[in-house]
Amino acid sequence: MNKNGIYLATGRIFSSIGDSIYSLTIVWYIYHLTHNTIYTGIAFLLMYTAQALHFLFGPIIKRLHKKNLLVYTQLLQFVLMCIIPIAIILKFESLFLILGVIFLVSILENIEGTTEMSIVPSLIGKQYVAKYNAMINSAQQVVNVMMTCTFSLIIVYVSVENIYLFNAFTFLLAFILFMKLNYDHSLQVINEEPAGYLIGLREGFRYFKTSVFIWITLPLALVNGVLSGVNAIIPKYAEELCNPNSYGWLIFSISCGLLIGSIVSQYFAKCKLGKLVSIASFVIFCLLSLAYFVNHIVISIIILGLSLIPLGVINMMLLTFTQTNADEKYLSRVMSISESLLFVMMPFGAILGGVAAQLWHASIVIIVAAFTFLCISLLFMLKRRLNDLPPIVKKE
């Protein structure tokens, strides 16, 4: 990999560290400030809404100077992250200020991520793109797990303003690294075909609606909504388990479960996909139901982590199935439509989860999630088109 690739990859990793810290710390801090899961739900609502608006940024990014976008989005994130610790030090703690920062940082994060992916081929060469993407995706998952582990250890001993200042520092490092990129804006190609785009979009929706992929995407969208609700209530769930400081460990367990599931998913490639999803969803239902009835923090942390391993397998298997079975002509459109639908449910899940946890108990969201997976298990078992989904890799 050339110098550009090293600067870009390292900058992205530092930016990912910053994203992981703020998404964890802000939600914990909002609950610490308000003791109200409705507000933690609103925090996730704002973050997920920013992700759902992702499709709006593509045409803008396509026309602007990509290196400048990378550089100044990081600089703005650094400035925004400095606002919160300064406000805390000056005794000007405002919930609405924090929520505003969450939304703006999430918007900038999405712009930076899209810009980075679109600039990769011109910076490191098309022959290295696949290798770069694999390396960055793996690094981001590892960074997320490491940050949640670190967060769970230091939150009790370090003041929240110091955590935010460190968070801001990671964005500053990313800014410096992106500044070192050698990028020729004159080579940036802009090719707009509005009529062709609209026609292609309609064709993609038509293909998607009549294919099996809509039946795969909609259940996963529901799962994303439910899991965003679970994420929103984790601080109160930890409190109900009589250990508020275990919030970081619960998030760490969830992240580890998803990571392990993603890694081991390759060993299930020869299993019939429909039956695999049905069985894995039923296992998740059993584990989450157990978590609902168990009232012990250590056991709950272990159960939640175990329940996310089958979900990591499901996510990777269904993604790979879509990539390998969709008509190549429609693949990019199927992936973009699927991604949009997956994000749409997350803001609703976050706010509904927060409201439910505030009105009743946080654990009620856990049992709702359990029965959601039971419904998905039954859907894949009883709907023949889904139950007959073939293996990703055929047995020899």
C-alpha positions in Angstrom: 0.0 0.0 0.0 1.3 3.5 -0.9 1.6 6.5 1.5 -1.8 7.7 0.5 -3.3 4.4 1.5 -1.5 4.4 4.8 -2.6 8.0 5.6 -6.2 7.3 4.5 -6.5 4.0 6.5 -4.9 5.4 9.6 -7.0 8.5 9.5 -10.1 6.4 9.1 -9.2 4.2 12.1 -8.7 7.3 14.3 -12.0 8.7 13.1 -13.6 5.3 13.9 -12.2 5.5 17.4 -13.8 8.9 17.8 -17.1 7.6 16.5 -17.1 4.7 18.9 -16.3 6.8 21.9 -18.9 9.5 21.3 -21.7 7.0 20.5 -21.0 5.2 23.7 -20.2 8.1 26.0 -22.9 10.4 25.0 -25.7 7.9 25.5 -24.3 7.0 28.9 -23.9 10.7 29.8 -27.5 11.6 28.8 -28.9 8.8 31.0 -26.6 9.9 33.8 -27.8 13.5 33.4 -31.6 12.7 33.0 -32.2 9.1 34.3 -34.8 9.0 31.5 -34.6 6.4 28.7 -36.8 8.5 26.5 -33.9 10.9 26.1 -31.4 8.1 25.4 -34.0 6.9 22.8 -34.0 10.4 21.3 -30.2 10.3 21.2 -30.3 7.1 19.1 -33.1 8.6 17.1 -30.9 11.5 16.0 -27.9 9.3 15.2 -30.0 6.8 13.1 -31.9 9.6 11.4 -28.6 11.0 10.2 -27.8 7.5 8.8 -31.2 7.2 7.2 -30.5 10.6 5.4 -27.3 9.0 4.0 -28.7 8.8 0.4 -29.0 12.6 0.2 -25.3 13.2 0.4 -24.1 11.2 -2.6 -24.9 13.8 -5.3 -23.3 16.5 -3.2 -20.1 14.6 -2.4 -19.8 13.6 -6.1 -19.4 17.3 -7.1 -17.2 18.7 -4.2 -13.5 18.4 -3.6 -13.2 15.0 -1.8 -10.0 15.6 0.1 -11.4 18.9 1.4 -14.5 17.1 2.5 -12.5 14.5 4.4 -10.3 17.2 6.0 -13.0 19.6 7.1 -15.5 17.1 8.3 -12.9 15.9 10.8 -12.0 19.4 11.8 -15.7 20.2 12.4 -16.1 17.0 14.4 -13.1 18.1 16.5 -14.7 21.5 17.2 -18.1 20.0 18.0 -16.6 17.5 20.4 -14.8 20.2 22.3 -18.0 22.1 22.9 -19.4 19.4 25.4 -16.4 19.3 27.8 -16.1 23.1 27.7 -19.8 23.4 28.5 -19.3 20.9 31.4 -16.3 22.9 32.8 -18.3 26.1 32.6 -21.3 24.5 34.3 -23.4 25.0 31.3 -24.7 21.4 30.9 -27.6 21.5 28.4 -29.4 18.4 27.2 -30.4 20.1 24.0 -26.8 21.2 23.3 -25.7 17.6 23.6 -28.5 16.3 21.3 -27.6 18.9 18.8 -24.0 17.9 18.8 -25.0 14.2 18.4 -27.0 15.0 15.3 -24.4 17.2 13.7 -21.5 14.8 14.4 -23.6 11.9 13.0 -24.2 13.9 9.8 -20.5 14.7 9.4 -19.6 11.1 10.2 -21.8 9.9 7.3 -20.4 12.4 4.9 -16.8 11.5 5.8 -17.5 7.8 5.5 -19.1 8.1 2.0 -16.3 10.5 0.8 -13.6 8.1 2.1 -15.1 5.1 0.2 -15.5 7.1 -3.0 -11.9 8.5 -2.9 -10.3 5.1 -2.3 -9.9 4.0 -6.0 -8.2 7.2 -7.1 -5.8 7.3 -4.1 -4.6 3.7 -3.8 -5.4 2.1 -7.2 -8.4 -0.1 -8.2 -6.4 -3.3 -7.8 -6.0 -2.7 -4.0 -9.6 -1.6 -3.3 -10.8 -5.0 -2.1 -7.8 -5.5 0.1 -8.2 -2.0 1.6 -11.9 -2.5 2.3 -11.4 -5.8 4.0 -8.6 -4.4 6.1 -10.6 -1.3 7.1 -13.8 -3.3 7.9 -11.9 -5.7 10.1 -10.0 -2.9 11.8 -13.3 -1.0 12.5 -14.9 -4.0 14.2 -11.8 -4.6 16.3 -11.6 -0.8 17.2 -15.3 -0.9 18.3 -14.7 -3.9 20.6 -11.5 -2.3 22.0 -13.2 1.0 22.7 -16.2 -0.5 24.4 -13.9 -2.6 26.6 -11.7 0.5 27.4 -14.8 2.6 28.1 -16.2 0.0 30.5 -13.0 0.1 32.5 -12.3 3.9 32.6 -15.7 5.4 33.0 -15.7 4.9 36.7 -12.3 6.5 37.2 -12.1 9.3 34.6 -14.2 12.4 34.4 -16.6 12.6 31.4 -15.1 15.9 30.2 -11.6 14.2 29.9 -13.2 11.4 27.8 -14.8 13.9 25.5 -11.4 15.8 25.1 -9.7 12.5 24.2 -12.6 11.9 21.8 -12.0 15.3 20.2 -8.3 14.6 20.0 -8.9 11.5 17.8 -10.8 13.6 15.3 -7.9 16.1 15.3 -5.4 13.3 14.5 -7.7 12.1 11.6 -7.8 15.7 10.3 -3.9 15.9 10.3 -3.6 12.5 8.5 -6.2 13.4 5.9 -4.3 16.7 5.3 -1.3 14.7 4.2 -3.2 13.0 1.3 -1.9 13.7 -2.1 -5.1 14.1 -4.2 -5.5 15.7 -7.6 -9.0 17.2 -7.8 -8.7 17.7 -11.5 -8.9 13.9 -12.0 -12.3 13.7 -10.2 -14.9 12.7 -12.8 -18.4 14.0 -12.6 -21.0 12.2 -14.7 -24.6 13.3 -14.1 -27.4 11.5 -15.9 -30.6 12.6 -14.1 -33.1 10.9 -16.4 -31.1 7.7 -16.6 -30.8 7.7 -12.8 -34.5 8.0 -12.2 -35.3 5.3 -14.7 -32.7 3.0 -13.2 -34.0 3.7 -9.7 -37.5 2.7 -10.7 -36.2 -0.5 -12.4 -34.2 -1.3 -9.3 -37.3 -1.0 -7.0 -39.3 -3.1 -9.4 -36.7 -5.9 -9.4 -36.4 -5.6 -5.6 -40.1 -5.8 -4.9 -40.6 -9.0 -7.0 -37.4 -10.8 -5.7 -36.8 -12.8 -2.6 -34.5 -10.0 -1.3 -37.5 -8.0 0.0 -38.4 -10.9 2.2 -34.8 -11.0 3.5 -34.5 -7.3 4.0 -37.8 -6.5 5.8 -37.3 -9.0 8.7 -33.7 -7.7 9.1 -35.1 -4.1 9.1 -37.4 -5.1 12.0 -34.5 -6.7 13.8 -32.5 -3.5 13.4 -35.4 -1.5 14.9 -35.7 -3.8 17.9 -31.9 -3.8 18.5 -31.7 -0.1 18.4 -34.4 -0.1 21.1 -32.3 -2.5 23.1 -29.2 -0.2 22.7 -31.3 2.8 23.9 -32.2 1.1 27.2 -28.9 -0.6 28.1 -28.0 2.1 30.7 -31.3 1.6 32.6 -31.1 -2.2 32.1 -27.7 -2.1 33.9 -29.3 0.0 36.6 -32.1 -2.5 37.1 -29.5 -5.2 37.5 -28.2 -3.2 40.4 -24.9 -2.3 38.7 -25.1 1.0 36.7 -21.3 0.9 36.0 -21.7 -2.3 34.0 -23.2 -0.4 31.0 -19.9 -0.5 29.2 -19.5 -4.3 29.8 -23.0 -4.9 28.4 -22.1 -3.0 25.2 -18.8 -4.8 25.1 -20.5 -8.2 25.3 -22.9 -7.3 22.5 -20.1 -6.1 20.3 -18.1 -9.2 20.9 -21.1 -11.4 20.1 -21.6 -9.7 16.7 -17.9 -9.8 15.9 -17.6 -13.5 16.8 -20.7 -14.3 14.7 -19.2 -12.4 11.7 -15.9 -14.3 12.0 -17.5 -17.8 12.4 -20.2 -17.3 9.7 -17.9 -18.7 7.0 -18.2 -22.1 8.6 -22.0 -22.1 7.9 -21.7 -21.4 4.2 -22.6 -25.0 3.3 -25.8 -25.0 5.4 -29.2 -24.4 3.8 -29.7 -20.6 4.4 -33.4 -20.7 5.1 -33.1 -23.4 7.8 -30.0 -21.7 9.2 -31.8 -18.4 9.7 -34.8 -20.2 11.3 -32.7 -22.1 13.7 -30.4 -19.2 14.6 -33.4 -16.9 15.2 -34.9 -19.5 17.5 -31.7 -19.8 19.5 -31.6 -16.0 19.9 -35.2 -16.1 21.1 -34.3 -18.6 23.8 -31.2 -16.7 25.0 -33.0 -13.3 25.1 -35.9 -14.9 26.9 -33.4 -16.3 29.5 -31.8 -12.8 29.8 -35.3 -11.4 30.6 -35.8 -13.9 33.5 -32.2 -13.8 34.9 -31.5 -11.0 37.4 -27.7 -11.4 37.7 -25.4 -8.9 36.0 -22.5 -11.3 35.1 -24.9 -14.0 33.7 -26.8 -11.3 31.8 -23.7 -9.9 30.2 -22.7 -13.5 29.1 -26.2 -14.3 27.8 -26.5 -11.1 25.8 -23.1 -11.7 24.2 -24.0 -15.3 23.3 -27.4 -14.2 21.8 -25.7 -11.9 19.4 -23.3 -14.6 17.9 -26.2 -16.2 15.9 -27.2 -12.7 14.7 -23.7 -12.0 13.5 -23.9 -15.2 11.5 -27.3 -14.3 10.1 -26.2 -10.8 9.0 -23.1 -12.1 7.2 -24.9 -15.0 5.5 -27.8 -12.9 4.2 -25.4 -10.1 3.0 -23.3 -12.7 1.2 -26.4 -14.4 -0.3 -27.6 -11.0 -1.7 -24.2 -10.3 -3.2 -23.9 -13.7 -4.9 -27.5 -14.2 -6.0 -28.8 -10.8 -7.1 -28.7 -10.1 -10.8 -25.4 -8.3 -11.4 -27.3 -5.7 -13.4 -29.3 -4.7 -10.3 -26.8 -5.5 -7.5 -25.8 -2.0 -6.6 -29.4 -0.9 -6.5 -30.6 -3.9 -4.5 -27.8 -3.2 -1.9 -28.6 0.5 -1.7 -32.4 -0.1 -1.3 -31.8 -2.8 1.2 -29.4 -0.6 3.2 -31.9 2.3 3.3 -34.7 0.0 4.5 -32.4 -1.4 7.2 -31.7 2.1 8.6 -35.3 3.3 8.4 -36.6 1.2 11.3 -33.8 2.2 13.6 -34.9 5.7 14.7 -38.4 4.3 15.5 -37.0 1.4 17.4 -34.8 3.7 19.5 -37.5 6.1 20.5 -40.1 3.3 21.1 -37.6 1.4 23.2 -36.8 4.4 25.3 -40.5 5.2 25.9 -41.3 1.6 26.8 -38.4 1.3 29.3 -39.4 4.6 30.9 -43.0 3.6 31.3 -42.3 0.0 32.5 -39.0 -1.7 32.8 -35.9 -1.9 30.5 -36.2 -5.7 30.5 -39.6 -5.4 28.6 -37.6 -4.3 25.5 -35.4 -7.4 25.9 -38.5 -9.8 25.8 -40.0 -7.9 22.9 -36.7 -8.4 21.0 -36.9 -12.1 21.9 -40.4 -12.6 20.4 -39.4 -10.6 17.3 -36.8 -13.3 16.6 -39.3 -16.0 17.3 -41.6 -14.4 14.6 -38.6 -14.3 12.2 -37.8 -18.0 13.0 -41.4 -19.0 12.2 -41.5 -16.8 9.0 -38.4 -18.6 7.6 -39.7 -22.0 8.7 -43.3 -21.6 7.3 -42.8 -19.5 4.1 -41.6 -22.0 1.6 -39.7 -19.4 -0.5 -37.5 -18.5 2.5 -37.2 -22.0 3.9 -35.9 -23.3 0.6 -33.1 -20.7 0.3 -30.0 -22.7 -0.8 -26.5 -22.7 0.9 -24.1 -19.9 0.0 -21.5 -22.6 -1.0 -22.8 -25.9 -2.5 -21.5 -29.1 -1.0 -19.1 -31.0 -3.2 
